[in-house]
Amino acid sequence: MPQPIHTEPSNAIQRRTFLNRAGVGLGAAAISSLLAADESRTPADSVNHRRLPHFPSRIKRVIFLCMAGGPSHLETFDFKPELIRLHGQEMPESFTEGQPIAQLQGQALKIQQPLCTFSRHGQSGIEFSDFLPWQSKLADDICVVKSMVTEQINHDPAHTFMNTGTAISGRPSMGSWITYGLGSETQDLPGFVVMTSVGGRNPQPIASRQWSSGFLPSRFQGVEFNASGDPVQFVKNPAGVSRLAQRRLIDSINQLNRHRNQLNQNPETDTRIAAYEMAFRMQTAVPDLMDVNNEPQHILDMYGAKPGDGSYASNCLLARRLAERGVRFIQLYHRGWDHHGDLKKYMGICCGHTDKPTWALVEDLKQRDMLKDTLVIWGGEFGRTPMFQGKGGVGRDHHIKGFSMWMAGGGVRGGSTYGATDDLGYHAVDEIVNVRDLHATMLHMLGIQHDRFTVPFQGLDMKLTGVEHARVVKEILK
């Protein structure tokens, strides 16, 4: 009888290569898995010296739909008739004096009217632009927050602030905080998954540190699933290596790691052990997750998804499948919303990619009775200026003093709006919501009191909502 293929030296080399890479690649792939089955469903004991949640939660999971680049609130949810009346006139200096501006510095600031029409939808009568015919069907399911503000005017630090509550790189992301505090509901998939798609103008890069675990154990960082090809690198066995052989190999390595850890008690060794175990389980769970052949054709059509194409539509369908399987925090980025020029053209492209799938995701969750314990958040890292930017056609610059986001599910008061900007859409003036307030509200819905959710680091009790005042926006909750 011939020798089994997996005993050949070439495959032994492949196994060594696999394991060397596993220290990094699979270390990321285990992120949200805790070290034992029971622990995967319970929070970390060390979080502020008590177990979480602090009180009964409204939701089990979060799906954050990030429109990377900064969609214009003035062409989506925030209709300003005054912009039409004053179109082409100089922006009053009383609005802009001393205010941060990204690319319009030193240029004449002229008012730009909306490049679309608005109409009211649903029983609530919420205004949507004609760029969003599908999301307008959600009028009675969502709460549009029109008074968002952030503190960073350029893309990368603004994403960092949105994800971590600070512009300082290296801090834990919100998904890492949540999986650290609450654990995961699945043993076979990471508790924090990230997916990206592209389509539109000038797709800004998204650094993997946006889903970093920072000073938290690295097993809580987000795992990026690839949009096409193998969803997670290095999870498959090398050619010729059987599942049984891989199981024995992992058992041997983990035994050595545990023996080593009795001497040095390094938490990253625990992460490595968890990484191997998670990767082994993912070899079965991930193919099942990605295989959408069992989805009815009407569901694929509902999303506009074509399996394996790496589109936002396919990622939205996968987000629902991840939510069904117990993933705690799911983050989708669509890159292409940086509309400094040709805004009407690229708004059409970006909304064409994202509008229907966004509706489909919320509608699908609702039909499956999952929206009641899922929080869906839609928005970018900032908004766009009321002023005209002319390079490459009509566009708008970055804007941080007032923009719109929406939330749905999990006890959010659907069919409502909250807050307002001024008559020109420049400053949030009513019921202002800082990004930290968004974080505090999200944690509250998960059963976590944000100011008690702390981790000691470098002599400080660190928390997602930082040292600044943050509030739970209870007015948007039922």
Buried (B, 14 or more C-beta within 10 A) or exposed (E): EEEEEBEEEEBEEBBEEBBEEBEEBBBBBBBBBBBEEEBBBBBBEEBBEEEBBBEEBBBBBBBBBBBBBBBBBBBBBBBBEBBEEBEEEEBEEEBBEEEBBBBBEEBEBBBBBBBBEBEEBBEBEBBBBEBBBBBBBBBBBBBBBBBBBBBBBBBBBBBBBBBBBBBEBEBBBBBBBBBBBBBBBBBBBBBBBBBBBBBBBBBBEBEEBBBBBBBBBBBBBBBBBEBEEEBBBBBBBBEBBEEEBBEEBBEEBBEEBEEEBEEEEEEBBBBBBBBBBBBBBBBEBBEEBBEBEEBEEEBBEBBBBEBEEBBBBBBBBBBBBBBBBBBBBBBBBBBBBBBBBBBBBBBBBBBEBBBBBBBBBBBBBBEEEBBEBBBBBBBBBBBBBBBBBBEBBBBBBBBBBBBBBBBBBBBBBBBBBBBBBBBBBBBBBEBBBBBBBBBBBBBBBBBBBBBBBBBEEEEEEBBBBBEEEBBBBEEBBE
